[in-house]
Structures are given as C-alpha cells and as structure tokens.
Amino acid sequence: MMPEPNWDEIYSLARRAEEIAADGKMDRETWRGLLHEAAIASNGRPDLTSFLARYAKSEWTRELREEERGRKTPAA
C-alpha cells in the first residue's frame, strides 16, 4: 500500500504555481523545482503532479521525457 499523498503540500504548490505564473516568473528551473516538490508530496503518484503541466512550455516537457528515457536502463 502506498503512503498517502501530502494534500496540504500539493494544494500549496498549486497555489504557488498559479501565483508565479500570474507574475510572469515561471521559468524552467522554477517549474522543475515545483515538479520535484510535487513528486515528493505525491508519494510516488505522478498523476497528482499533472496540475503543473499547464505551466510548462513544450520544450520543458520534451526535455524531461528525454531525461527520463535516458535514466531507464535496458533489461539485460
């Protein structure tokens, strides 16, 4: 059984992301930092980090997918 997500932190991150985006200050590093924090707060449930997708530029998500593919090692 997976641990429960930290809902308070997830909601807080969503509010922060909205404020940062509204201020025009969302950049790649900020978005990646929020995504990292959301991944921790979600306790391994990537579906709970999808709220950040709306703030990402397409190249940021493409880079992230490429990095994730690079981390996966082929089965021996």
Biopython code that builds the backbone (N, CA, C, O; Angstrom):
import numpy as np
from Bio.PDB.StructureBuilder import StructureBuilder

atoms = [
    (1, "MET", "N", (0.840, -1.187, 0.000)),
    (1, "MET", "CA", (0.000, 0.000, 0.000)),
    (1, "MET", "C", (0.885, 1.250, 0.000)),
    (1, "MET", "O", (1.849, 1.357, 0.758)),
    (2, "MET", "N", (0.526, 2.181, -0.868)),
    (2, "MET", "CA", (1.297, 3.412, -0.985)),
    (2, "MET", "C", (0.936, 4.371, 0.147)),
    (2, "MET", "O", (-0.208, 4.411, 0.599)),
    (3, "PRO", "N", (1.923, 5.142, 0.598)),
    (3, "PRO", "CA", (1.608, 6.157, 1.614)),
    (3, "PRO", "C", (0.685, 7.219, 1.025)),
    (3, "PRO", "O", (0.678, 7.463, -0.181)),
    (4, "GLU", "N", (-0.077, 7.832, 1.890)),
    (4, "GLU", "CA", (-0.997, 8.893, 1.462)),
    (4, "GLU", "C", (-0.207, 10.103, 0.953)),
    (4, "GLU", "O", (0.855, 10.429, 1.484)),
    (5, "PRO", "N", (-0.729, 10.755, -0.069)),
    (5, "PRO", "CA", (-0.113, 11.996, -0.528)),
    (5, "PRO", "C", (-0.255, 13.084, 0.530)),
    (5, "PRO", "O", (-1.164, 13.048, 1.359)),
    (6, "ASN", "N", (0.640, 14.033, 0.489)),
    (6, "ASN", "CA", (0.564, 15.200, 1.369)),
    (6, "ASN", "C", (-0.291, 16.247, 0.654)),
    (6, "ASN", "O", (0.220, 17.110, -0.059)),
    (7, "TRP", "N", (-1.607, 16.146, 0.864)),
    (7, "TRP", "CA", (-2.543, 17.012, 0.150)),
    (7, "TRP", "C", (-2.320, 18.486, 0.463)),
    (7, "TRP", "O", (-2.432, 19.326, -0.430)),
    (8, "ASP", "N", (-2.011, 18.811, 1.688)),
    (8, "ASP", "CA", (-1.771, 20.217, 2.034)),
    (8, "ASP", "C", (-0.622, 20.782, 1.212)),
    (8, "ASP", "O", (-0.699, 21.908, 0.720)),
    (9, "GLU", "N", (0.436, 20.005, 1.065)),
    (9, "GLU", "CA", (1.587, 20.463, 0.282)),
    (9, "GLU", "C", (1.239, 20.561, -1.202)),
    (9, "GLU", "O", (1.657, 21.505, -1.873)),
    (10, "ILE", "N", (0.491, 19.609, -1.710)),
    (10, "ILE", "CA", (0.095, 19.640, -3.122)),
    (10, "ILE", "C", (-0.753, 20.884, -3.402)),
    (10, "ILE", "O", (-0.529, 21.576, -4.396)),
    (11, "TYR", "N", (-1.722, 21.167, -2.531)),
    (11, "TYR", "CA", (-2.546, 22.370, -2.710)),
    (11, "TYR", "C", (-1.705, 23.639, -2.602)),
    (11, "TYR", "O", (-1.926, 24.598, -3.341)),
    (12, "SER", "N", (-0.747, 23.643, -1.686)),
    (12, "SER", "CA", (0.139, 24.790, -1.530)),
    (12, "SER", "C", (0.981, 24.996, -2.792)),
    (12, "SER", "O", (1.162, 26.125, -3.248)),
    (13, "LEU", "N", (1.485, 23.915, -3.341)),
    (13, "LEU", "CA", (2.278, 24.004, -4.576)),
    (13, "LEU", "C", (1.431, 24.510, -5.734)),
    (13, "LEU", "O", (1.910, 25.286, -6.561)),
    (14, "ALA", "N", (0.188, 24.082, -5.798)),
    (14, "ALA", "CA", (-0.705, 24.548, -6.862)),
    (14, "ALA", "C", (-0.934, 26.057, -6.743)),
    (14, "ALA", "O", (-0.928, 26.769, -7.748)),
    (15, "ARG", "N", (-1.131, 26.535, -5.533)),
    (15, "ARG", "CA", (-1.307, 27.985, -5.323)),
    (15, "ARG", "C", (-0.037, 28.742, -5.696)),
    (15, "ARG", "O", (-0.095, 29.779, -6.357)),
    (16, "ARG", "N", (1.108, 28.217, -5.269)),
    (16, "ARG", "CA", (2.382, 28.875, -5.605)),
    (16, "ARG", "C", (2.591, 28.921, -7.103)),
    (16, "ARG", "O", (3.001, 29.951, -7.639)),
    (17, "ALA", "N", (2.318, 27.826, -7.787)),
    (17, "ALA", "CA", (2.495, 27.780, -9.241)),
    (17, "ALA", "C", (1.610, 28.815, -9.918)),
    (17, "ALA", "O", (2.050, 29.503, -10.839)),
    (18, "GLU", "N", (0.381, 28.928, -9.473)),
    (18, "GLU", "CA", (-0.546, 29.909, -10.051)),
    (18, "GLU", "C", (-0.032, 31.333, -9.831)),
    (18, "GLU", "O", (-0.077, 32.159, -10.742)),
    (19, "GLU", "N", (0.449, 31.614, -8.635)),
    (19, "GLU", "CA", (0.973, 32.951, -8.344)),
    (19, "GLU", "C", (2.215, 33.262, -9.173)),
    (19, "GLU", "O", (2.346, 34.356, -9.722)),
    (20, "ILE", "N", (3.116, 32.301, -9.258)),
    (20, "ILE", "CA", (4.350, 32.501, -10.024)),
    (20, "ILE", "C", (4.016, 32.743, -11.494)),
    (20, "ILE", "O", (4.574, 33.644, -12.121)),
    (21, "ALA", "N", (3.114, 31.944, -12.037)),
    (21, "ALA", "CA", (2.724, 32.104, -13.440)),
    (21, "ALA", "C", (2.032, 33.446, -13.662)),
    (21, "ALA", "O", (2.290, 34.123, -14.657)),
    (22, "ALA", "N", (1.161, 33.828, -12.744)),
    (22, "ALA", "CA", (0.455, 35.106, -12.876)),
    (22, "ALA", "C", (1.415, 36.287, -12.840)),
    (22, "ALA", "O", (1.177, 37.311, -13.482)),
    (23, "ASP", "N", (2.497, 36.139, -12.089)),
    (23, "ASP", "CA", (3.512, 37.195, -12.010)),
    (23, "ASP", "C", (4.470, 37.159, -13.199)),
    (23, "ASP", "O", (5.340, 38.021, -13.317)),
    (24, "GLY", "N", (4.318, 36.167, -14.083)),
    (24, "GLY", "CA", (5.197, 36.045, -15.246)),
    (24, "GLY", "C", (6.591, 35.568, -14.900)),
    (24, "GLY", "O", (7.541, 35.842, -15.632)),
    (25, "LYS", "N", (6.726, 34.848, -13.778)),
    (25, "LYS", "CA", (8.042, 34.438, -13.312)),
    (25, "LYS", "C", (8.287, 32.931, -13.439)),
    (25, "LYS", "O", (9.263, 32.414, -12.894)),
    (26, "MET", "N", (7.410, 32.230, -14.151)),
    (26, "MET", "CA", (7.610, 30.791, -14.298)),
    (26, "MET", "C", (8.683, 30.561, -15.358)),
    (26, "MET", "O", (8.518, 30.939, -16.518)),
    (27, "ASP", "N", (9.760, 29.951, -14.953)),
    (27, "ASP", "CA", (10.811, 29.571, -15.886)),
    (27, "ASP", "C", (11.103, 28.086, -15.697)),
    (27, "ASP", "O", (10.521, 27.434, -14.830)),
    (28, "ARG", "N", (11.999, 27.564, -16.508)),
    (28, "ARG", "CA", (12.297, 26.137, -16.489)),
    (28, "ARG", "C", (12.727, 25.661, -15.099)),
    (28, "ARG", "O", (12.226, 24.646, -14.614)),
    (29, "GLU", "N", (13.635, 26.370, -14.464)),
    (29, "GLU", "CA", (14.148, 25.942, -13.165)),
    (29, "GLU", "C", (13.063, 25.972, -12.090)),
    (29, "GLU", "O", (12.970, 25.071, -11.257)),
    (30, "THR", "N", (12.254, 27.013, -12.126)),
    (30, "THR", "CA", (11.164, 27.120, -11.155)),
    (30, "THR", "C", (10.161, 25.992, -11.354)),
    (30, "THR", "O", (9.734, 25.352, -10.394)),
    (31, "TRP", "N", (9.792, 25.757, -12.605)),
    (31, "TRP", "CA", (8.840, 24.691, -12.907)),
    (31, "TRP", "C", (9.385, 23.328, -12.492)),
    (31, "TRP", "O", (8.670, 22.523, -11.896)),
    (32, "ARG", "N", (10.655, 23.073, -12.810)),
    (32, "ARG", "CA", (11.256, 21.790, -12.431)),
    (32, "ARG", "C", (11.319, 21.637, -10.915)),
    (32, "ARG", "O", (11.114, 20.541, -10.395)),
    (33, "GLY", "N", (11.600, 22.721, -10.206)),
    (33, "GLY", "CA", (11.617, 22.673, -8.747)),
    (33, "GLY", "C", (10.243, 22.361, -8.172)),
    (33, "GLY", "O", (10.118, 21.556, -7.249)),
    (34, "LEU", "N", (9.217, 22.998, -8.717)),
    (34, "LEU", "CA", (7.852, 22.722, -8.273)),
    (34, "LEU", "C", (7.469, 21.275, -8.578)),
    (34, "LEU", "O", (6.822, 20.610, -7.770)),
    (35, "LEU", "N", (7.873, 20.801, -9.741)),
    (35, "LEU", "CA", (7.581, 19.424, -10.128)),
    (35, "LEU", "C", (8.254, 18.439, -9.175)),
    (35, "LEU", "O", (7.656, 17.434, -8.790)),
    (36, "HIS", "N", (9.481, 18.726, -8.801)),
    (36, "HIS", "CA", (10.202, 17.876, -7.857)),
    (36, "HIS", "C", (9.495, 17.856, -6.503)),
    (36, "HIS", "O", (9.299, 16.793, -5.914)),
    (37, "GLU", "N", (9.117, 19.026, -6.017)),
    (37, "GLU", "CA", (8.412, 19.110, -4.735)),
    (37, "GLU", "C", (7.070, 18.377, -4.794)),
    (37, "GLU", "O", (6.677, 17.709, -3.838)),
    (38, "ALA", "N", (6.373, 18.510, -5.923)),
    (38, "ALA", "CA", (5.084, 17.836, -6.078)),
    (38, "ALA", "C", (5.264, 16.320, -6.126)),
    (38, "ALA", "O", (4.432, 15.579, -5.603)),
    (39, "ALA", "N", (6.342, 15.861, -6.747)),
    (39, "ALA", "CA", (6.601, 14.419, -6.796)),
    (39, "ALA", "C", (6.815, 13.859, -5.397)),
    (39, "ALA", "O", (6.339, 12.769, -5.080)),
    (40, "ILE", "N", (7.522, 14.597, -4.570)),
    (40, "ILE", "CA", (7.740, 14.172, -3.185)),
    (40, "ILE", "C", (6.419, 14.183, -2.418)),
    (40, "ILE", "O", (6.101, 13.228, -1.710)),
    (41, "ALA", "N", (5.659, 15.254, -2.559)),
    (41, "ALA", "CA", (4.386, 15.374, -1.836)),
    (41, "ALA", "C", (3.373, 14.323, -2.278)),
    (41, "ALA", "O", (2.508, 13.925, -1.498)),
    (42, "SER", "N", (3.478, 13.875, -3.523)),
    (42, "SER", "CA", (2.514, 12.900, -4.039)),
    (42, "SER", "C", (2.828, 11.474, -3.614)),
    (42, "SER", "O", (2.020, 10.570, -3.826)),
    (43, "ASN", "N", (3.993, 11.267, -3.018)),
    (43, "ASN", "CA", (4.403, 9.928, -2.581)),
    (43, "ASN", "C", (4.336, 8.899, -3.702)),
    (43, "ASN", "O", (3.768, 7.817, -3.547)),
    (44, "GLY", "N", (4.932, 9.265, -4.837)),
    (44, "GLY", "CA", (5.053, 8.314, -5.934)),
    (44, "GLY", "C", (3.855, 8.203, -6.850)),
    (44, "GLY", "O", (3.743, 7.237, -7.604)),
    (45, "ARG", "N", (2.964, 9.167, -6.801)),
    (45, "ARG", "CA", (1.783, 9.138, -7.670)),
    (45, "ARG", "C", (1.885, 10.266, -8.693)),
    (45, "ARG", "O", (1.443, 11.384, -8.431)),
    (46, "PRO", "N", (2.466, 9.976, -9.860)),
    (46, "PRO", "CA", (2.690, 11.022, -10.863)),
    (46, "PRO", "C", (1.409, 11.691, -11.351)),
    (46, "PRO", "O", (1.454, 12.822, -11.834)),
    (47, "ASP", "N", (0.280, 11.020, -11.236)),
    (47, "ASP", "CA", (-0.978, 11.643, -11.649)),
    (47, "ASP", "C", (-1.292, 12.874, -10.803)),
    (47, "ASP", "O", (-2.023, 13.760, -11.246)),
    (48, "LEU", "N", (-0.750, 12.935, -9.600)),
    (48, "LEU", "CA", (-1.008, 14.073, -8.721)),
    (48, "LEU", "C", (-0.083, 15.253, -8.989)),
    (48, "LEU", "O", (-0.181, 16.282, -8.322)),
    (49, "THR", "N", (0.810, 15.111, -9.954)),
    (49, "THR", "CA", (1.679, 16.227, -10.333)),
    (49, "THR", "C", (1.238, 16.859, -11.651)),
    (49, "THR", "O", (1.830, 17.842, -12.098)),
    (50, "SER", "N", (0.216, 16.305, -12.266)),
    (50, "SER", "CA", (-0.209, 16.762, -13.598)),
    (50, "SER", "C", (-0.723, 18.202, -13.596)),
    (50, "SER", "O", (-0.782, 18.828, -14.654)),
    (51, "PHE", "N", (-1.092, 18.735, -12.447)),
    (51, "PHE", "CA", (-1.572, 20.119, -12.396)),
    (51, "PHE", "C", (-0.504, 21.099, -12.849)),
    (51, "PHE", "O", (-0.819, 22.227, -13.226)),
    (52, "LEU", "N", (0.752, 20.682, -12.817)),
    (52, "LEU", "CA", (1.839, 21.575, -13.224)),
    (52, "LEU", "C", (2.040, 21.613, -14.739)),
    (52, "LEU", "O", (2.746, 22.484, -15.247)),
    (53, "ALA", "N", (1.434, 20.688, -15.451)),
    (53, "ALA", "CA", (1.607, 20.630, -16.910)),
    (53, "ALA", "C", (1.157, 21.924, -17.582)),
    (53, "ALA", "O", (1.753, 22.345, -18.574)),
    (54, "ARG", "N", (0.141, 22.539, -17.066)),
    (54, "ARG", "CA", (-0.382, 23.752, -17.709)),
    (54, "ARG", "C", (0.606, 24.917, -17.676)),
    (54, "ARG", "O", (0.465, 25.870, -18.442)),
    (55, "TYR", "N", (1.595, 24.847, -16.803)),
    (55, "TYR", "CA", (2.570, 25.933, -16.674)),
    (55, "TYR", "C", (3.853, 25.686, -17.472)),
    (55, "TYR", "O", (4.711, 26.565, -17.564)),
    (56, "ALA", "N", (3.978, 24.502, -18.039)),
    (56, "ALA", "CA", (5.214, 24.122, -18.727)),
    (56, "ALA", "C", (5.176, 24.515, -20.199)),
    (56, "ALA", "O", (4.124, 24.495, -20.837)),
    (57, "LYS", "N", (6.313, 24.864, -20.707)),
    (57, "LYS", "CA", (6.467, 25.046, -22.146)),
    (57, "LYS", "C", (6.768, 23.671, -22.739)),
    (57, "LYS", "O", (7.312, 22.800, -22.060)),
    (58, "SER", "N", (6.421, 23.490, -23.977)),
    (58, "SER", "CA", (6.564, 22.167, -24.585)),
    (58, "SER", "C", (8.003, 21.658, -24.564)),
    (58, "SER", "O", (8.229, 20.459, -24.400)),
    (59, "GLU", "N", (8.974, 22.545, -24.727)),
    (59, "GLU", "CA", (10.368, 22.077, -24.706)),
    (59, "GLU", "C", (10.775, 21.576, -23.325)),
    (59, "GLU", "O", (11.633, 20.699, -23.216)),
    (60, "TRP", "N", (10.170, 22.122, -22.265)),
    (60, "TRP", "CA", (10.491, 21.664, -20.909)),
    (60, "TRP", "C", (10.016, 20.235, -20.716)),
    (60, "TRP", "O", (10.736, 19.402, -20.164)),
    (61, "THR", "N", (8.802, 19.954, -21.171)),
    (61, "THR", "CA", (8.286, 18.586, -21.010)),
    (61, "THR", "C", (9.034, 17.622, -21.919)),
    (61, "THR", "O", (9.262, 16.472, -21.544)),
    (62, "ARG", "N", (9.418, 18.071, -23.100)),
    (62, "ARG", "CA", (10.191, 17.225, -24.024)),
    (62, "ARG", "C", (11.543, 16.879, -23.391)),
    (62, "ARG", "O", (11.969, 15.725, -23.433)),
    (63, "GLU", "N", (12.211, 17.864, -22.810)),
    (63, "GLU", "CA", (13.491, 17.620, -22.145)),
    (63, "GLU", "C", (13.331, 16.628, -20.994)),
    (63, "GLU", "O", (14.161, 15.737, -20.813)),
    (64, "LEU", "N", (12.271, 16.789, -20.227)),
    (64, "LEU", "CA", (12.023, 15.899, -19.099)),
    (64, "LEU", "C", (11.800, 14.462, -19.577)),
    (64, "LEU", "O", (12.345, 13.522, -18.999)),
    (65, "ARG", "N", (11.002, 14.296, -20.627)),
    (65, "ARG", "CA", (10.781, 12.949, -21.175)),
    (65, "ARG", "C", (12.090, 12.328, -21.657)),
    (65, "ARG", "O", (12.342, 11.148, -21.413)),
    (66, "GLU", "N", (12.922, 13.110, -22.334)),
    (66, "GLU", "CA", (14.200, 12.606, -22.822)),
    (66, "GLU", "C", (15.102, 12.193, -21.665)),
    (66, "GLU", "O", (15.768, 11.160, -21.733)),
    (67, "GLU", "N", (15.124, 12.994, -20.607)),
    (67, "GLU", "CA", (15.925, 12.649, -19.431)),
    (67, "GLU", "C", (15.423, 11.358, -18.798)),
    (67, "GLU", "O", (16.218, 10.500, -18.416)),
    (68, "GLU", "N", (14.108, 11.220, -18.686)),
    (68, "GLU", "CA", (13.544, 10.015, -18.094)),
    (68, "GLU", "C", (13.857, 8.786, -18.932)),
    (68, "GLU", "O", (14.159, 7.727, -18.383)),
    (69, "ARG", "N", (13.790, 8.909, -20.243)),
    (69, "ARG", "CA", (14.146, 7.785, -21.130)),
    (69, "ARG", "C", (15.620, 7.424, -20.960)),
    (69, "ARG", "O", (15.981, 6.247, -20.988)),
    (70, "GLY", "N", (16.464, 8.429, -20.786)),
    (70, "GLY", "CA", (17.889, 8.191, -20.612)),
    (70, "GLY", "C", (18.227, 7.487, -19.311)),
    (70, "GLY", "O", (19.229, 6.776, -19.229)),
    (71, "ARG", "N", (17.399, 7.678, -18.296)),
    (71, "ARG", "CA", (17.621, 7.033, -16.992)),
    (71, "ARG", "C", (17.224, 5.572, -16.993)),
    (71, "ARG", "O", (17.739, 4.780, -16.204)),
    (72, "LYS", "N", (16.314, 5.218, -17.873)),
    (72, "LYS", "CA", (15.862, 3.821, -17.911)),
    (72, "LYS", "C", (16.953, 2.984, -18.579)),
    (72, "LYS", "O", (17.443, 3.317, -19.658)),
    (73, "THR", "N", (17.308, 1.924, -17.930)),
    (73, "THR", "CA", (18.322, 1.058, -18.499)),
    (73, "THR", "C", (17.644, -0.138, -19.128)),
    (73, "THR", "O", (16.694, -0.682, -18.565)),
    (74, "PRO", "N", (18.120, -0.556, -20.289)),
    (74, "PRO", "CA", (17.507, -1.721, -20.928)),
    (74, "PRO", "C", (17.727, -2.977, -20.109)),
    (74, "PRO", "O", (18.740, -3.117, -19.424)),
    (75, "ALA", "N", (16.769, -3.887, -20.185)),
    (75, "ALA", "CA", (16.882, -5.160, -19.460)),
    (75, "ALA", "C", (18.007, -5.977, -20.044)),
    (75, "ALA", "O", (18.202, -6.013, -21.259)),
    (76, "ALA", "N", (18.751, -6.638, -19.166)),
    (76, "ALA", "CA", (19.901, -7.441, -19.635)),
    (76, "ALA", "C", (19.467, -8.772, -20.167)),
    (76, "ALA", "O", (20.302, -9.566, -20.600)),
]
sb = StructureBuilder()
sb.init_structure("model")
sb.init_model(0)
sb.init_chain("A")
sb.init_seg("    ")
for serial, (resi, resn, name, xyz) in enumerate(atoms, 1):
    if name == "N":
        sb.init_residue(resn, " ", resi, " ")
    sb.init_atom(name, np.array(xyz, "f"), 0.0, 1.0, " ", f" {name:<3s}", serial, name[0])
structure = sb.get_structure()
